[in-house]
Amino acid sequence: MSQTTSHSSVPFEPIVVADIGGTNARFAIVSDFDTRTNHFVITHQATFPSAEFQSFESAIQKYLTELPVAQPSRACLAVAGPIKSQQVHLTNLGWHFNSEDIKAQFDFTELAVINDFAAFAYAAPYLALEKNLVIKQGQPELGANIGVMGPGTGFGAACLARDINGSAVMSCEAGHISLAPVTALDKELLTVLRASIQHVSVETVFSGPGIARLYKAMAEVRGEQAKDLNAAQISALAKECKVCDATLSHFCDWMGSVAGDLALTFGALGGVYIGGGILPRMKARLQASSFVERFTEKGMMSQYTSQIPVTLVVQDNIPLIGAAACIHERRRA
């Protein structure tokens, strides 16, 4: 791919980008940025099952060794795990590495390692809106903060904070804030959950394992016997099981309140983008739910939340786009 299509006086320097999760390690080269379309050009993609490697170093070594083009000197890794003082831990894999060691070992002149939801926030201004689904209409304020969030294995959230001096991504642990009830049913469900869980956080319900917890709580509230079902089984049985159906619908309803709370917390007048591994599979149910009403109903701040658009992100390569944006924004700044 030519490096001259960026239509800029400064040639684009390619970037190695990666999306490292518990299941797969995905790598690619971002070879260019087209200012006309506001899109990164992603090439040489490769996906490796993470379990096939003993370490992150062995996975990236395989990718770089097999590259048919010269190795770029810049890189950004989006990882599903905590990062502290250059130490990176991928809990589900047992991988850990030091970012400075990776930089030296693979001869990168520039390397960034970011959380996967930080990558989502970096990617937000570069998303192709026509490829995604508007859940709630609104009037986004140009240059205002953008919030990103969503349930998957856990619950992730981040904010792209913007003002006249520039922008920065704020990572956080929003999945571990206390889950607030809004409706009478929320309160009943929370009472059941609290009987066995000392701290009911957002992630307690809004995650893959959380759907199973919500199902059991819903069955108890409805006076029915719960089966031992996981999230996939609950989804598969939704048409024939009223408790499963109610669980998934309430999951979408209550998610609206959580998303609205975080929109207020982040001051996300630039819009809210929701994603993760679960909601893109629930598009029709999400659209039919009370998500929008519950997102908006914030008392004296309802006018504020009413103007915030919410988009369900279903397009591919979000972590790769975000990783590229992280490095690209540094250079532009």
KAGINOR-V747256 format. One record per residue. N is the residue number from 1. RES is the residue in one small letter. SS is DSSP state (H for helix, E for strand, L for the rest). Layout:
((N:RES:SS) (N:RES:SS))
//
This chain:
((1:m:L) (2:s:L) (3:q:L) (4:t:L) (5:t:L) (6:s:L) (7:h:L) (8:s:L) (9:s:L) (10:v:L) (11:p:L) (12:f:L) (13:e:L) (14:p:L) (15:i:E) (16:v:E) (17:v:E) (18:a:E) (19:d:E) (20:i:E) (21:g:L) (22:g:L) (23:t:L) (24:n:E) (25:a:E) (26:r:E) (27:f:E) (28:a:E) (29:i:E) (30:v:E) (31:s:E) (32:d:E) (33:f:E) (34:d:E) (35:t:L) (36:r:L) (37:t:L) (38:n:L) (39:h:E) (40:f:E) (41:v:E) (42:i:E) (43:t:E) (44:h:E) (45:q:E) (46:a:E) (47:t:E) (48:f:E) (49:p:E) (50:s:H) (51:a:H) (52:e:H) (53:f:L) (54:q:L) (55:s:L) (56:f:H) (57:e:H) (58:s:H) (59:a:H) (60:i:H) (61:q:H) (62:k:H) (63:y:H) (64:l:H) (65:t:H) (66:e:H) (67:l:L) (68:p:L) (69:v:L) (70:a:L) (71:q:L) (72:p:L) (73:s:L) (74:r:E) (75:a:E) (76:c:E) (77:l:E) (78:a:E) (79:v:E) (80:a:L) (81:g:L) (82:p:L) (83:i:E) (84:k:E) (85:s:L) (86:q:L) (87:q:E) (88:v:E) (89:h:E) (90:l:E) (91:t:L) (92:n:L) (93:l:L) (94:g:L) (95:w:E) (96:h:E) (97:f:E) (98:n:E) (99:s:H) (100:e:H) (101:d:H) (102:i:H) (103:k:H) (104:a:H) (105:q:H) (106:f:L) (107:d:L) (108:f:L) (109:t:L) (110:e:E) (111:l:E) (112:a:E) (113:v:E) (114:i:E) (115:n:E) (116:d:H) (117:f:H) (118:a:H) (119:a:H) (120:f:H) (121:a:H) (122:y:H) (123:a:H) (124:a:H) (125:p:H) (126:y:H) (127:l:L) (128:a:L) (129:l:H) (130:e:H) (131:k:H) (132:n:L) (133:l:E) (134:v:E) (135:i:E) (136:k:E) (137:q:L) (138:g:L) (139:q:L) (140:p:L) (141:e:L) (142:l:L) (143:g:L) (144:a:L) (145:n:L) (146:i:E) (147:g:E) (148:v:E) (149:m:E) (150:g:E) (151:p:E) (152:g:L) (153:t:L) (154:g:L) (155:f:E) (156:g:E) (157:a:E) (158:a:E) (159:c:E) (160:l:E) (161:a:E) (162:r:E) (163:d:E) (164:i:L) (165:n:L) (166:g:E) (167:s:E) (168:a:E) (169:v:E) (170:m:E) (171:s:E) (172:c:L) (173:e:L) (174:a:H) (175:g:H) (176:h:H) (177:i:L) (178:s:E) (179:l:L) (180:a:L) (181:p:L) (182:v:L) (183:t:L) (184:a:H) (185:l:H) (186:d:H) (187:k:H) (188:e:H) (189:l:H) (190:l:H) (191:t:H) (192:v:H) (193:l:H) (194:r:H) (195:a:L) (196:s:L) (197:i:L) (198:q:L) (199:h:L) (200:v:L) (201:s:E) (202:v:H) (203:e:H) (204:t:H) (205:v:H) (206:f:L) (207:s:L) (208:g:H) (209:p:H) (210:g:H) (211:i:H) (212:a:H) (213:r:H) (214:l:H) (215:y:H) (216:k:H) (217:a:H) (218:m:H) (219:a:H) (220:e:H) (221:v:H) (222:r:L) (223:g:L) (224:e:L) (225:q:L) (226:a:L) (227:k:L) (228:d:L) (229:l:L) (230:n:L) (231:a:H) (232:a:H) (233:q:H) (234:i:H) (235:s:H) (236:a:H) (237:l:L) (238:a:L) (239:k:L) (240:e:L) (241:c:L) (242:k:H) (243:v:H) (244:c:H) (245:d:H) (246:a:H) (247:t:H) (248:l:H) (249:s:H) (250:h:H) (251:f:H) (252:c:H) (253:d:H) (254:w:H) (255:m:H) (256:g:H) (257:s:H) (258:v:H) (259:a:H) (260:g:H) (261:d:H) (262:l:H) (263:a:H) (264:l:H) (265:t:H) (266:f:H) (267:g:L) (268:a:L) (269:l:L) (270:g:L) (271:g:L) (272:v:E) (273:y:E) (274:i:E) (275:g:L) (276:g:L) (277:g:L) (278:i:L) (279:l:H) (280:p:H) (281:r:H) (282:m:H) (283:k:H) (284:a:H) (285:r:H) (286:l:H) (287:q:H) (288:a:H) (289:s:L) (290:s:L) (291:f:H) (292:v:H) (293:e:H) (294:r:H) (295:f:H) (296:t:H) (297:e:L) (298:k:L) (299:g:H) (300:m:H) (301:m:H) (302:s:H) (303:q:H) (304:y:H) (305:t:H) (306:s:H) (307:q:L) (308:i:L) (309:p:L) (310:v:E) (311:t:E) (312:l:E) (313:v:L) (314:v:L) (315:q:L) (316:d:L) (317:n:L) (318:i:H) (319:p:H) (320:l:H) (321:i:H) (322:g:H) (323:a:H) (324:a:H) (325:a:H) (326:c:H) (327:i:H) (328:h:H) (329:e:H) (330:r:H) (331:r:H) (332:r:H) (333:a:L))
//
